[in-house]
Amino acid sequence: MTIEQYKQSLTSSLKQRTLCLLIKDGKILLAKKKRGFGEGKWLAGAGGKVEESETLENAVTRETIEEINVIPNNFVRIATLNFYFPYVDKPEKWNQQVCVFVSDDWSGEPKESDEISPQWFDFDKIPFDLMWSDAHYWLPDILKGSKLNADFLFKPNLEIEDHKIKTFLK
């Protein structure tokens, strides 16, 4: 199946999510998920659900505070990632649009929460093999300074079946 074929079958909109990448001095803060969706995987930052009547900017700030006890002082939206899971039970609960923000300025020091264990990684030492299978397709472009929009269609084993990426220069 292709992304375009699957999109034609959708009857509900994608769930809105945010992701905040903290980047400084050639390092990125990754977040090991301790429970819930993606448990055991390294994520490319802190983030989560956008609550009803909440803006994306408010959601990214709230989620970053809740997950790693950091307040991003300024952040820029750099990507929109659409994830499609046609083979899971109730895909409408899994399908999501993740709005990705980057910050190089924040208040506080990242701290572990009951959901996330944060750790700094050099750009060339990111453990892609321990992350969602989509990360190696889009994260390197962002770390090189690109903005992008991407679609990812997952197989039953949660590997990538199809993907499309459109990059833009900052």
C-alpha positions as CSV (number, residue, x, y, z in Angstrom):
1,M,0.0,0.0,0.0
2,T,1.2,3.6,-0.7
3,I,0.6,6.6,1.5
4,E,-1.6,8.1,-1.2
5,Q,-3.8,5.0,-1.3
6,Y,-4.1,5.0,2.5
7,K,-4.9,8.7,2.7
8,Q,-7.9,8.2,0.4
9,S,-9.4,5.7,2.9
10,L,-9.2,8.0,5.9
11,T,-12.4,9.1,7.5
12,S,-11.0,11.1,10.4
13,S,-8.4,13.8,10.8
14,L,-5.0,13.0,12.3
15,K,-4.4,13.5,16.1
16,Q,-2.3,16.6,16.8
17,R,1.0,16.1,18.6
18,T,4.1,18.2,19.3
19,L,7.8,17.5,19.6
20,C,10.4,19.9,20.9
21,L,14.0,19.2,20.0
22,L,16.6,20.8,22.3
23,I,19.8,21.3,20.3
24,K,23.0,23.0,21.4
25,D,26.7,22.8,20.5
26,G,26.4,19.8,18.2
27,K,24.3,17.8,20.6
28,I,20.6,16.9,20.8
29,L,18.6,15.9,23.9
30,L,16.9,12.5,23.2
31,A,14.2,11.2,25.5
32,K,14.0,7.5,26.4
33,K,10.3,6.7,26.7
34,K,9.6,4.9,30.0
35,R,5.9,4.1,29.6
36,G,3.1,4.6,27.1
37,F,3.2,5.0,23.4
38,G,6.8,4.2,22.2
39,E,7.9,2.7,25.5
40,G,11.6,1.7,25.5
41,K,12.4,3.8,22.4
42,W,14.6,6.9,22.2
43,L,12.6,9.8,21.0
44,A,14.0,12.9,19.3
45,G,12.7,15.2,22.1
46,A,9.9,16.0,24.4
47,G,6.3,16.3,23.3
48,G,2.9,14.9,23.2
49,K,-0.8,15.6,22.8
50,V,-2.4,18.9,22.0
51,E,-5.2,19.4,24.4
52,E,-8.6,20.8,23.2
53,S,-8.5,24.6,22.7
54,E,-4.7,24.6,23.2
55,T,-2.4,26.1,20.6
56,L,0.6,24.2,19.3
57,E,2.9,26.6,21.0
58,N,1.2,26.2,24.4
59,A,1.3,22.4,23.9
60,V,5.0,22.2,23.1
61,T,5.8,24.4,26.2
62,R,3.5,22.4,28.5
63,E,4.7,19.0,27.3
64,T,8.4,20.0,27.6
65,I,7.9,21.2,31.1
66,E,5.9,18.1,32.1
67,E,8.3,15.6,30.5
68,I,11.8,17.1,31.2
69,N,11.2,20.1,33.5
70,V,12.5,22.6,30.9
71,I,10.9,25.7,29.6
72,P,11.8,26.4,26.0
73,N,12.3,30.2,25.8
74,N,12.1,30.4,22.1
75,F,11.4,27.7,19.6
76,V,10.8,27.5,15.8
77,R,8.6,25.1,14.0
78,I,10.7,23.2,11.5
79,A,8.7,20.2,10.5
80,T,5.4,18.6,10.1
81,L,5.5,14.7,10.3
82,N,2.4,12.7,9.4
83,F,2.3,9.2,10.7
84,Y,-0.1,6.5,9.4
85,F,-0.7,3.1,11.0
86,P,-3.2,1.2,8.7
87,Y,-2.5,-2.2,10.1
88,V,-3.1,-1.7,13.8
89,D,-6.4,-2.1,15.7
90,K,-8.1,1.3,15.6
91,P,-5.7,3.2,13.4
92,E,-7.6,6.4,14.0
93,K,-6.1,6.4,17.5
94,W,-2.5,5.9,16.2
95,N,-2.5,8.1,13.1
96,Q,-1.0,11.5,14.0
97,Q,0.4,14.7,12.8
98,V,3.5,15.8,14.8
99,C,4.5,19.4,14.6
100,V,8.2,19.6,15.3
101,F,9.9,22.6,17.0
102,V,13.6,23.3,17.7
103,S,14.9,25.3,20.6
104,D,18.5,26.3,21.4
105,D,17.5,28.4,24.4
106,W,15.6,27.2,27.5
107,S,15.3,27.7,31.2
108,G,16.2,24.8,33.6
109,E,18.1,21.7,33.3
110,P,16.6,18.5,31.8
111,K,15.4,16.1,34.5
112,E,14.0,12.7,34.4
113,S,10.2,12.3,34.9
114,D,8.0,9.3,35.3
115,E,7.6,9.2,31.6
116,I,10.9,10.3,30.1
117,S,14.6,9.8,30.8
118,P,16.6,12.5,28.9
119,Q,20.2,12.2,27.7
120,W,22.4,14.3,25.4
121,F,23.9,12.8,22.2
122,D,26.4,14.1,19.7
123,F,24.8,14.4,16.3
124,D,27.1,11.6,15.0
125,K,26.2,9.2,17.9
126,I,22.4,9.2,17.7
127,P,21.1,5.6,18.4
128,F,18.8,5.4,15.3
129,D,18.6,1.6,15.8
130,L,16.8,2.2,19.2
131,M,14.4,4.9,17.8
132,W,11.2,4.7,15.8
133,S,12.2,3.6,12.3
134,D,11.2,6.9,10.7
135,A,13.8,9.0,12.6
136,H,16.7,8.2,10.4
137,Y,14.8,9.5,7.4
138,W,14.1,13.0,8.8
139,L,16.2,13.8,11.8
140,P,19.6,14.2,9.9
141,D,18.0,16.7,7.6
142,I,16.8,18.8,10.5
143,L,20.2,18.6,12.2
144,K,21.7,20.0,8.9
145,G,19.3,23.0,9.1
146,S,16.5,21.9,6.8
147,K,12.8,22.4,7.3
148,L,10.6,19.6,6.1
149,N,7.2,18.0,5.7
150,A,7.0,14.3,5.6
151,D,4.5,11.4,5.5
152,F,5.3,7.9,6.9
153,L,3.2,4.7,6.4
154,F,4.0,1.9,8.9
155,K,3.9,-1.8,8.2
156,P,2.4,-4.2,10.8
157,N,5.8,-4.6,12.4
158,L,6.1,-0.8,12.7
159,E,8.8,-0.5,10.2
160,I,8.4,2.0,7.3
161,E,6.4,0.7,4.3
162,D,6.3,4.0,2.4
163,H,7.5,7.6,3.0
164,K,7.6,11.0,1.3
165,I,9.7,13.9,2.4
166,K,9.8,17.4,1.1
167,T,12.7,19.5,2.5
168,F,13.0,23.3,2.5
169,L,16.1,25.4,3.4
170,K,15.7,27.6,6.5
